[in-house]
Amino acid sequence: MSRMSSKIRYFAALVVVMLSLPLVAQGLAEDKESSDEISLLESREDSLITPKSLHGKRERRLFRLENWVRSLKDDMKVVYETYGIPSSRYREETMGRIVEKWTYLDKGLEFTFQDGKLIRQKRVSASTFRTVF
């Protein structure tokens, strides 16, 4: 009896595979028609466009950086375009307000933004910063 039930299970599995082959073939055809890029959920006004796969730590870091730059607005965008990538960034959200501090140690500058608007710019020296391990 166990031999008969194993044959029935095998036959049932074979039928399922045979019935699913046209669906698999249709899915493969649709994949070939799609482009090499997919669109993810929209982040702010811009949509994230990514290749189907990202390989390696460096590629993922560059992808995140590119999308961060794309999301910058107002004063933050102006400061980024003028000075480039900050040496350090500190982001804090309190009572519905987002405060970010960007530090450019090589230029000796620190910019403070509140909700994307520049509220303070000050000179800093590298000696005032400690390295935490």
N, C-alpha and C positions, 0 to 999 in steps of 0.2 A: 504494500500500500504506500509506503514512503517513496518507493521508486516511481509510482504513478503520480504522486503529488509533485515530485520534483520535475517530472516531465511537463506537467500542467503549468507549473510556475515558469519553466523555461519557455514554453509556448506563449504564455501570456506576456512575458517580457519581450519576446520576439515580435509579437503583434504591436505592442506599444512602440517599439523602435521603428517598425515599418510605418506606422501611422504618423510618427513625428518627423520622418525624413523630409516630406514636402515643406513642413514648417521651418525646419532648420535651413533648407535650401533657400527658402524665401528670405529668411533673416540674413543669410550670407550675401544674397544679392543686394539687399538694402544697405548692408555695411559697405559694399564696394561703391555704391552710389554716393554715400556720404563723404564729406570732405575730410581732410586730415585734422581738422580742428573741431572742437565742441564748445558750445557756449554754456557756462555755468550760471548760477543765479546772479542777478545784477547786484553789484556792490556800489552803493551810492548811485551816481548817474551812469557809471561805466559798467559794461559787462565784462566779466573775466573771460578771456579767450586763452585757452591752453592747448598745447599739443595733446594728443591722446595719452601720452605718458611722459613723465619727467624722470630722467635717469640721473641719479647721483645727488649728493649734497649740494654741490655748487649750482647745478641747474635749478634745483628747488629754491635755493637762496636767491638766485637772480630772478626767478619767476615772482617770488614774494616782493622783492624790491621793485620790480617793474610795476606791479599792481599797486604797491604803496605810492609810488611816484604818480601814477595815473589818478589816484584818489585825492591828491593834494589840491587844496583850493586856496583862493585869496592870498593872504600874506604868506602862508606856508609855502605856496608854490613860488612866490617871488624870492623868498629866502633860499629855497632849494636851488632855483635856477641861478642865483648869484653865487652861493657858496658851495653847493654840491651836497653830498651825503654827510650828515653830521657825525662827529666822532662818537657821540653818545646821545641817546634820546631817553627821556623819562616822561611817562604818560600817567596821569592820575585823574580819576573821575570822582568828583565829590559833589553831592547834592545836584546832580544833573548837569554839572559843568565839567568839561574836559580841559585840563591844563596840560600842556606839553612843554618840556624844556629841551631845547636842542643845544648841544655844546660843540663848538668847533675849537678843540684844543690847539691845533696848529695855527689858527688865526687869533686865538685868545678872545673868542666871543661866545656869549650865551644868549639865546633868544627864548623868550617865554611867550607862549600862545595860549589864548583862552578861546575855545570854540572856533579855532581856525584864524583868529585875529591876533596880530602881534600886539602884546601889551607891554613888553619890556625887553630892552636890549642892554646888555652890560658887558664890560670887559672882565675877563677872568684870566688867571694864570694857571699853568699846569701844576704848579706846586700846591694849589688849593685842593686838588683832587687826589683821593687815595685809591689805590688799587686794592680791591677786596677779593680774596681768594677763597 
